Amino acid sequence: MESKMREAIAGLPWLEMGSGFMIGLAVGYFLKKSFKFLLLLMGISVVIIFFLESQHVVSIDEEGLSRTVSSGTAHFEQFALFLKERLSRLQFAGSASAVAGFFAGLKMG
């Protein structure tokens, strides 16, 4: 039983990394998953708006819709840059490993 547990842990190389890497990995993973969730919500919203427009319930200002999406994307990008910059200032565990974990989390998520 214990040997199977060791084999399972050996298959997870991130458990061998330091705490800074793990923090960065968690933040990167969270960021990518939250971005996917926001895209899902935005897609559902746009489909509903398009349906309501086809039923002549609402009228869409395409320029306004484009500005809103651009603004939301810019805010999310600023948040991602804030997180990356904050991870680079980690001192207790090494900022380089935290940033590396962040990018690994983005790739993994």
WOJOCOR-V719420 format. One record per helix or strand of 3 or more residues. SS is the DSSP state (A for helix, B for strand). FROM is the first residue (numbers start at 0). LEN is the number of residues. If there is no record, write none. Layout:
BEGIN
ss=SS from=FROM len=LEN
ss=SS from=FROM len=LEN
END
This chain:
BEGIN
ss=A from=1 len=9
ss=A from=12 len=4
ss=A from=18 len=36
ss=A from=61 len=27
ss=A from=94 len=14
END
